[in-house]
Amino acid sequence: MKSARSLVFTLIIALLVVGAAFYSSCTKDACKAVTCLNGVLCNGGTCTCPAGIGGIRCETVYRKQYSNTYTGRAIYTSTDTSNATHSDSLSQLVFYAGTDTTYTLMQLTWNSNGAKVFTTPINITNNQSTGSNFVVPNITVDTVVYSGSGTVNGNSASITLTRKYKHIPSDNITLSNFAKQN
């Protein structure tokens, strides 16, 4: 009687082990047929893209869409009592995407009348397919400090800067509606 109980108990255990193995082999892997790009991992059959990346498979790095040269005119407005306004003949804003893996860093160069004014890293925010905002940190060029903010998308770029001098009044610089060059 004791050996019959042991045999039944062993048989039940064996059936449970075989059943568990069979059940787990039938469980579908929701991510088996899903390939996420740009280092993103699949979770429950979908790719959850971090900021700066989009698409069903996280295939679009938005900052790469902004990476280009944009041209236009810079408008300078004095903040002293004269409120004088003038513009340059040609300005270029050059955005470079870089290769970091945070997907929010870019390099910005401003060229005015054929000469480089400054180059600075920028951190793009609310980075989406429709465009992004960024801040130009305090940049000192000789004795002049530039700072401001702007927007960029796949077709245009705009920046509003303050230019502060050491011994004379500062002025505001608007670089708006700069068109993407092909």
C-alpha positions as CSV (number, residue, x, y, z in Angstrom):
1,M,0.0,0.0,0.0
2,K,2.9,2.3,0.9
3,S,4.6,1.6,-2.5
4,A,1.3,2.3,-4.4
5,R,1.0,5.7,-2.7
6,S,4.7,6.5,-3.6
7,L,4.1,5.4,-7.1
8,V,0.9,7.6,-7.4
9,F,2.7,10.5,-5.8
10,T,5.7,10.1,-8.2
11,L,3.4,9.9,-11.1
12,I,1.6,13.1,-10.1
13,I,4.9,14.9,-9.7
14,A,6.1,13.7,-13.1
15,L,2.8,14.8,-14.7
16,L,3.2,18.2,-13.1
17,V,6.8,18.6,-14.3
18,V,5.9,17.5,-17.9
19,G,2.8,19.8,-17.9
20,A,4.8,22.8,-16.7
21,A,7.4,22.2,-19.4
22,F,4.7,21.8,-22.1
23,Y,2.9,25.0,-20.9
24,S,6.1,27.1,-20.9
25,S,7.0,25.9,-24.4
26,C,3.6,27.0,-25.6
27,T,3.8,30.5,-24.1
28,K,4.3,33.0,-26.9
29,D,7.2,35.5,-26.7
30,A,5.5,38.8,-27.6
31,C,8.9,40.3,-28.5
32,K,10.1,37.4,-30.7
33,A,9.1,39.1,-33.9
34,V,9.7,42.7,-32.8
35,T,13.0,44.4,-33.5
36,C,13.6,47.7,-31.8
37,L,16.3,50.0,-33.2
38,N,18.8,52.5,-31.6
39,G,19.4,50.4,-28.5
40,V,15.8,50.2,-27.4
41,L,14.5,47.0,-25.9
42,C,11.1,45.4,-26.6
43,N,8.7,45.2,-23.7
44,G,5.5,43.2,-24.1
45,G,5.7,43.3,-27.9
46,T,6.2,47.0,-28.3
47,C,9.2,49.3,-28.5
48,T,9.0,52.2,-26.0
49,C,11.1,54.9,-27.4
50,P,13.1,57.3,-25.1
51,A,13.0,61.1,-25.7
52,G,14.5,62.1,-29.0
53,I,13.5,58.9,-30.8
54,G,10.3,58.0,-32.5
55,G,8.6,55.5,-34.8
56,I,7.1,52.1,-34.3
57,R,10.5,50.5,-34.0
58,C,12.3,53.6,-32.6
59,E,13.9,54.0,-36.0
60,T,13.8,57.8,-36.2
61,V,16.4,59.9,-34.3
62,Y,14.8,63.3,-34.6
63,R,18.0,65.4,-34.2
64,K,19.3,63.8,-37.4
65,Q,16.4,65.4,-39.2
66,Y,17.5,68.8,-37.8
67,S,21.2,68.3,-38.7
68,N,21.9,70.7,-41.5
69,T,22.8,74.3,-42.5
70,Y,20.1,77.0,-42.3
71,T,20.6,80.4,-43.9
72,G,19.0,83.8,-43.3
73,R,19.7,87.3,-41.9
74,A,20.5,88.2,-38.4
75,I,18.7,91.3,-37.1
76,Y,20.6,93.3,-34.5
77,T,18.6,95.7,-32.2
78,S,20.4,98.0,-29.8
79,T,19.0,98.1,-26.3
80,D,20.5,101.5,-25.6
81,T,18.5,104.7,-26.0
82,S,19.0,104.7,-29.8
83,N,17.1,101.4,-30.5
84,A,19.1,101.2,-33.7
85,T,18.4,98.2,-35.9
86,H,20.6,96.7,-38.7
87,S,21.0,93.3,-40.3
88,D,24.0,91.3,-41.6
89,S,24.2,90.3,-45.3
90,L,24.1,86.5,-44.6
91,S,24.1,84.3,-41.5
92,Q,24.3,80.5,-41.3
93,L,23.2,78.3,-38.4
94,V,24.9,74.9,-38.7
95,F,23.4,72.1,-36.6
96,Y,25.5,68.9,-36.2
97,A,23.9,65.8,-34.6
98,G,27.0,64.0,-33.2
99,T,27.1,60.4,-32.2
100,D,26.3,60.3,-28.5
101,T,23.6,57.9,-27.3
102,T,21.5,60.4,-25.3
103,Y,19.8,61.7,-28.6
104,T,19.5,65.2,-27.2
105,L,22.9,66.8,-27.7
106,M,23.9,68.8,-30.8
107,Q,26.6,71.2,-31.9
108,L,25.5,74.7,-33.1
109,T,27.7,77.0,-35.1
110,W,26.7,80.6,-36.0
111,N,28.5,82.1,-39.0
112,S,27.8,85.8,-39.9
113,N,29.0,87.5,-43.1
114,G,31.3,84.6,-43.8
115,A,33.0,84.5,-40.3
116,K,32.4,82.1,-37.4
117,V,30.8,83.9,-34.5
118,F,30.7,80.9,-32.1
119,T,30.3,77.2,-31.8
120,T,28.6,75.6,-28.8
121,P,27.0,72.4,-27.7
122,I,23.3,72.6,-27.2
123,N,20.8,70.3,-25.5
124,I,17.6,69.9,-27.4
125,T,14.4,69.5,-25.4
126,N,10.8,68.4,-26.2
127,N,12.6,66.7,-29.1
128,Q,9.9,65.5,-31.5
129,S,9.2,65.0,-35.2
130,T,7.7,68.5,-35.4
131,G,10.8,70.2,-33.9
132,S,12.7,71.0,-30.8
133,N,13.6,73.8,-28.5
134,F,17.1,74.5,-27.3
135,V,19.1,76.9,-25.1
136,V,22.2,78.7,-26.1
137,P,24.3,78.7,-22.9
138,N,26.5,81.7,-22.0
139,I,29.3,81.8,-24.6
140,T,32.1,84.2,-24.2
141,V,33.8,85.3,-27.4
142,D,36.7,87.7,-26.6
143,T,34.9,90.2,-24.3
144,V,31.3,89.5,-25.6
145,V,28.9,87.1,-23.9
146,Y,26.1,85.5,-26.0
147,S,23.1,83.7,-24.6
148,G,19.6,82.9,-25.7
149,S,17.2,80.2,-26.9
150,G,15.8,78.9,-30.2
151,T,13.9,76.3,-32.1
152,V,14.8,74.0,-34.9
153,N,12.9,71.5,-37.1
154,G,13.5,69.8,-40.4
155,N,12.9,73.0,-42.4
156,S,13.7,76.1,-40.4
157,A,15.6,77.4,-37.4
158,S,15.2,80.5,-35.2
159,I,17.3,82.0,-32.3
160,T,16.9,85.0,-30.1
161,L,20.2,86.0,-28.5
162,T,21.4,88.7,-26.1
163,R,24.9,90.0,-26.8
164,K,26.4,91.6,-23.7
165,Y,29.6,93.7,-24.0
166,K,31.9,94.5,-21.2
167,H,31.9,98.3,-21.6
168,I,29.0,99.2,-23.9
169,P,25.2,98.5,-23.8
170,S,24.1,95.1,-24.9
171,D,21.9,94.3,-27.9
172,N,19.4,91.7,-29.0
173,I,20.0,89.6,-32.0
174,T,17.1,87.8,-33.8
175,L,17.9,85.0,-36.2
176,S,14.4,83.9,-37.3
177,N,13.0,82.0,-40.2
178,F,16.3,80.6,-41.3
179,A,15.6,78.2,-44.1
180,K,17.2,74.7,-44.3
181,Q,19.7,74.3,-47.2
182,N,19.7,71.1,-49.3
